[in-house]
Amino acid sequence: MTVGVVGAGISGLALTHYLQQQGIETVTFEATDRPGGMIQSRTVDGRVLELGPQRLRLAGPVKALVSELGLTDELREGHTDQPLYIYHDGAFREAPLSVRAAVTTDLLSWRGKLRVLAEPLTRGPQPGESVEAFLTRKFGHEAAHRVFEPLYTGLYGSSADEMLVEYSLGKALKRHGIEGSILAAVIRYVLQGRDPPPIVTFEDGLARLPVAMANRYADRIHFDTPVEAIESAGDGYEIHTPDGPTAVDAVALTTPAPVAADILEPLEETLAGTLREFNYNPIVMAHLHSAAELTGHGCQILPEAGYTTLGMTWNASMLDRDGVYTAYLGGSERRQLLDRSDEEIGAIAAREFEDLHGEPADVLSVNRWEPGMPAYDQSWTALDRLDPPTGIDFVTNYTERAGIIGRIADAKRTAERLAEP
């Protein structure tokens, strides 16, 4: 059996790795000249910048893969126990991510904190419910708006009132076995004394992980080779690229939905049309250098504060990256930002950094991701109609969990399923 893998981002590379472990032949195609997809690292003025994800959590799937690739000794551990802040009412206030912070934070009033304690009395997710409605019903408006919405929706650049629980947060709750009270599940976790997986990276950035996989399977990965179409061929498929057709028994697509739609249109127009329904949020990142001495993982900024910046990662603190701070701009409410030049965007990020932190910042780099992150909004009802033909699989962040951990776990499950007799 030969599986054609479309895309050499983290999903495609991990799938190539796990299929090889299962004894399944692979041929992988990547349109660009580099591996990793959104996992890209760059060194500017001697400072390591992450153009996509900023750090890893060394959870089970990641830890196992790092070990299999012989990279364990190259890991660099960050500061797991630092706080995260939310900018509210003119000040940075600690997010209640620990028992101590839940009691001491001034992000919530005592009335708001007491309302959170009533969460076990509420019902689980309801059909058609938005993330905003769900969190407000569970925790009250104050905690939902100031804590849970920015911490969750900030990952995707979406507004909570646009996101549907059943296609986003609800899936995360099911994955963690939470069917009833979220608060009760958190308390059980705390009482068990379980620590979150450590935050890690590599000396030269997270790109070390996809590069290691690309090097290991260099004879099976074709870079600068965009897939133009997939067509049926007997009991299998033909993958068409500028180099000609390649016959395979099955195909796994790991590309964003709009790209997958173009590739699959010659095979099945209805499937391509469904894929084009999924909305994405473009993300803009500005890397800054500042002498500001901030301690924490970073911050989220509430919309009513009036800033273009959605949030920041304080790489200088969390990962000991010399003076580096990463600002996130854009999202579903600020698409017009993409019309600005990189110079204008960098100037906005630097100006807002100084306004928020009281220290000047220099712009190191501006990076754009389009289509960006899955929006998990109303358009995600299309997922119920996504019905690929036999032999076509999606290993993507719009069909399963986003994030590096989710992508690795999804790839492993898919490889194991394809290996079943």
Summary of the structure (lengths in Angstrom):
residues: 421
radius of gyration: 21.9
end to end distance: 11.2
largest distance: 66.9
contacts: 1408
relative contact order: 0.19
helix: 38%
strand: 25%
